[in-house]
Amino acid sequence: MSGSPLFLRAALLAPLLWACTPRTAVPPTVQSSTPVTGVSFYPHQTGLSWTYQPEGEASGGVPYTLSTQGATVYGAQPVQATQLTGRGAAQTWYRTYDADGVHLHGLVKPGVNVQLSPPWLEYPAESAWRVGLTWEGQSEVTIRADDGTVQGQGTLTYRYLVQDRRSVQVPGGTFTVWVVTRQIRDTLGGLFPATQQLWFTPFVGEIRTPEGLLLTARNFAARPGGQP
């Protein structure tokens, strides 16, 4: 029994000695980032990102991340790409931005490429915003597989109505939003939900997406003076 105290001391010291053992530093991963130096009325500058969670879900869950990927080519059209990831999601939208607003040329999910001709007008000219504003249009839709095989063709008709302008509070902050209802009909068996509501704030983006995701954070600030 005379050896017991020594054994106990050794057992107590072992974790401390292990903690003092030099550890090999884990090298950082190779990554790139683009500093955000400015944000437009319809934010699309490379390097912007937003995180969202479904409305009504308990906070702290795994977020969806929306990020701007920058300039690319979709078909033969120079566009700006925006990608949504998280929880297994992987969807990329291809848009152009001009004086008439925001135009969606197509979107890609794993195994599916949805092409729109003419482009779908998602948002109007910057100066057009007001309660009661409506805009609508129609696009021919072509759905292709990854190998380019046509899986379906049809027509999509959309209509937007700006219903309200109000202050809302979400996990990502308090914002003055334009409340917009979007209605869609298509001949492809309901490619998009028939009616969705979104909230948009200039120089910030979508506070509530058409899919019912609420903004939880972003990596940029609105321009000085806040929202117009």
C-alpha positions as CSV (number, residue, x, y, z in Angstrom):
1,M,0.0,0.0,0.0
2,S,3.0,2.3,0.4
3,G,3.0,2.8,-3.4
4,S,-0.6,4.1,-3.6
5,P,0.2,7.8,-2.9
6,L,2.7,7.8,-5.7
7,F,0.3,6.2,-8.1
8,L,-2.4,8.7,-7.2
9,R,0.0,11.6,-7.8
10,A,1.0,10.2,-11.2
11,A,-2.7,9.8,-12.1
12,L,-3.5,13.4,-11.2
13,L,-0.5,14.8,-13.0
14,A,-1.1,12.9,-16.2
15,P,-3.9,15.2,-17.5
16,L,-1.7,18.2,-16.7
17,L,1.3,16.8,-18.5
18,W,-0.9,16.0,-21.5
19,A,-2.3,19.5,-21.5
20,C,1.3,20.9,-21.6
21,T,2.4,18.6,-24.5
22,P,3.1,20.8,-27.6
23,R,0.4,20.3,-30.2
24,T,0.8,20.6,-33.9
25,A,-0.9,23.8,-35.2
26,V,-3.7,23.2,-37.7
27,P,-2.8,25.2,-40.8
28,P,-5.5,27.6,-42.1
29,T,-7.5,26.6,-45.1
30,V,-6.9,28.3,-48.4
31,Q,-9.8,30.7,-49.0
32,S,-10.5,34.0,-50.8
33,S,-12.8,36.9,-49.9
34,T,-13.8,40.2,-51.6
35,P,-14.0,43.3,-49.4
36,V,-17.3,45.1,-49.7
37,T,-16.7,48.7,-50.6
38,G,-20.2,49.8,-51.7
39,V,-23.8,48.6,-51.9
40,S,-26.3,49.6,-54.6
41,F,-30.1,50.1,-54.4
42,Y,-30.5,46.4,-55.4
43,P,-27.4,44.9,-53.7
44,H,-25.4,42.6,-55.9
45,Q,-21.8,43.6,-55.5
46,T,-19.4,40.7,-55.3
47,G,-18.7,39.7,-51.6
48,L,-22.1,40.5,-50.1
49,S,-23.7,37.8,-48.0
50,W,-26.9,37.4,-46.0
51,T,-28.0,34.6,-43.6
52,Y,-31.7,33.5,-43.2
53,Q,-33.8,31.2,-41.1
54,P,-37.4,30.0,-41.8
55,E,-40.1,32.2,-40.3
56,G,-41.5,30.6,-37.1
57,E,-38.4,28.4,-36.5
58,A,-36.6,28.5,-33.2
59,S,-33.6,30.8,-33.4
60,G,-30.1,29.5,-33.4
61,G,-30.6,26.8,-36.1
62,V,-28.4,26.2,-39.0
63,P,-28.9,29.2,-41.4
64,Y,-29.2,29.4,-45.1
65,T,-26.6,31.7,-46.6
66,L,-27.1,33.8,-49.7
67,S,-24.0,35.2,-51.3
68,T,-23.1,37.2,-54.4
69,Q,-20.7,35.3,-56.6
70,G,-19.9,38.1,-59.1
71,A,-19.9,38.3,-62.9
72,T,-20.3,35.2,-65.0
73,V,-21.9,34.1,-68.3
74,Y,-25.3,32.3,-68.4
75,G,-25.8,31.0,-71.9
76,A,-24.3,33.8,-73.9
77,Q,-25.5,36.6,-71.5
78,P,-23.2,38.3,-69.1
79,V,-24.9,38.2,-65.7
80,Q,-24.4,38.4,-62.0
81,A,-24.7,35.2,-60.0
82,T,-26.2,34.8,-56.5
83,Q,-26.1,31.5,-54.6
84,L,-28.1,30.0,-51.8
85,T,-26.5,27.3,-49.6
86,G,-27.2,25.5,-46.3
87,R,-29.2,22.5,-45.1
88,G,-28.4,20.8,-48.3
89,A,-29.7,23.6,-50.5
90,A,-27.7,24.6,-53.6
91,Q,-29.4,27.1,-55.9
92,T,-27.9,29.8,-58.1
93,W,-29.8,32.7,-59.7
94,Y,-28.5,34.6,-62.8
95,R,-29.6,38.2,-63.1
96,T,-28.9,41.5,-64.8
97,Y,-29.3,45.0,-63.3
98,D,-30.1,48.1,-65.2
99,A,-32.2,51.3,-65.2
100,D,-35.4,49.2,-65.7
101,G,-34.8,47.0,-62.6
102,V,-33.7,43.5,-61.9
103,H,-34.1,40.8,-64.5
104,L,-33.9,37.0,-63.8
105,H,-32.5,35.1,-66.7
106,G,-32.5,31.7,-65.1
107,L,-31.7,29.6,-62.1
108,V,-29.9,26.3,-61.5
109,K,-30.4,23.6,-58.9
110,P,-28.6,20.2,-58.9
111,G,-29.6,18.5,-62.1
112,V,-32.0,21.2,-63.2
113,N,-31.4,24.4,-65.2
114,V,-34.5,26.7,-65.6
115,Q,-34.0,29.2,-68.4
116,L,-36.3,32.2,-68.9
117,S,-36.9,34.1,-72.1
118,P,-37.4,37.0,-72.0
119,P,-36.0,37.5,-68.6
120,W,-38.4,37.7,-65.7
121,L,-38.6,41.3,-64.2
122,E,-38.2,40.6,-60.5
123,Y,-37.9,44.3,-59.3
124,P,-38.9,47.6,-61.0
125,A,-36.9,50.7,-61.7
126,E,-35.6,52.3,-58.5
127,S,-37.7,55.4,-58.8
128,A,-40.9,53.4,-59.4
129,W,-41.5,52.2,-55.9
130,R,-44.8,53.2,-54.2
131,V,-47.7,51.5,-52.5
132,G,-50.1,50.2,-55.2
133,L,-47.4,49.7,-57.8
134,T,-47.9,46.7,-60.0
135,W,-45.8,45.0,-62.7
136,E,-46.3,41.9,-64.7
137,G,-44.9,39.9,-67.5
138,Q,-44.6,36.5,-69.2
139,S,-41.6,34.3,-70.0
140,E,-41.1,31.2,-72.0
141,V,-39.5,28.5,-69.7
142,T,-37.1,25.8,-70.8
143,I,-36.0,23.2,-68.2
144,R,-32.8,21.3,-69.0
145,A,-30.8,18.6,-67.3
146,D,-27.1,18.9,-66.6
147,D,-26.3,17.4,-70.0
148,G,-28.4,19.9,-71.8
149,T,-31.3,17.6,-72.5
150,V,-34.7,19.5,-72.5
151,Q,-36.9,18.1,-69.8
152,G,-39.8,20.5,-70.2
153,Q,-41.0,23.7,-71.8
154,G,-43.9,26.0,-71.0
155,T,-45.0,29.5,-70.2
156,L,-44.8,31.4,-66.9
157,T,-46.9,34.5,-66.1
158,Y,-46.1,36.7,-63.1
159,R,-47.7,39.7,-61.4
160,Y,-46.4,41.8,-58.5
161,L,-48.2,44.2,-56.2
162,V,-46.6,46.5,-53.7
163,Q,-49.2,46.3,-50.8
164,D,-47.6,48.3,-48.0
165,R,-44.6,50.1,-46.6
166,R,-44.0,49.5,-42.9
167,S,-41.4,48.9,-40.2
168,V,-40.6,45.3,-39.3
169,Q,-38.2,43.8,-36.8
170,V,-36.4,40.5,-37.6
171,P,-33.4,38.8,-36.0
172,G,-31.2,40.8,-38.4
173,G,-32.4,44.2,-37.3
174,T,-35.3,46.6,-37.7
175,F,-36.1,47.8,-41.2
176,T,-38.6,49.8,-43.2
177,V,-39.7,47.4,-45.9
178,W,-41.8,47.4,-49.0
179,V,-44.3,44.5,-48.7
180,V,-44.7,42.8,-52.1
181,T,-47.1,40.0,-53.1
182,R,-46.0,37.9,-56.0
183,Q,-48.4,35.7,-58.0
184,I,-47.2,33.2,-60.6
185,R,-49.0,30.9,-63.1
186,D,-47.2,28.4,-65.3
187,T,-48.0,25.6,-67.7
188,L,-45.4,23.3,-66.2
189,G,-47.5,21.9,-63.3
190,G,-46.7,24.5,-60.7
191,L,-43.0,25.1,-61.1
192,F,-43.3,28.0,-58.6
193,P,-45.8,28.5,-55.7
194,A,-48.9,30.4,-56.9
195,T,-48.7,33.2,-54.3
196,Q,-45.8,34.4,-52.1
197,Q,-45.0,37.5,-50.1
198,L,-41.6,39.2,-49.8
199,W,-40.2,42.2,-48.0
200,F,-37.6,44.4,-49.6
201,T,-35.4,47.2,-48.3
202,P,-33.3,49.3,-50.6
203,F,-29.5,49.0,-50.1
204,V,-30.1,46.0,-47.8
205,G,-32.0,43.4,-49.9
206,E,-34.7,40.9,-49.0
207,I,-35.7,41.0,-45.4
208,R,-38.2,38.2,-46.0
209,T,-37.6,36.1,-49.1
210,P,-40.5,34.7,-51.2
211,E,-39.7,31.3,-49.6
212,G,-40.5,32.6,-46.1
213,L,-36.9,33.0,-44.9
214,L,-36.2,35.9,-42.5
215,L,-32.9,37.8,-42.4
216,T,-30.7,37.0,-39.4
217,A,-27.4,38.7,-40.4
218,R,-25.4,40.3,-43.2
219,N,-21.8,41.2,-43.8
220,F,-22.3,44.8,-44.7
221,A,-24.0,48.0,-43.5
222,A,-26.5,50.1,-45.3
223,R,-25.2,53.3,-46.7
224,P,-24.8,56.3,-44.3
225,G,-28.1,57.8,-43.4
226,G,-29.9,54.4,-43.4
227,Q,-32.7,53.6,-45.7
228,P,-34.2,56.1,-48.1
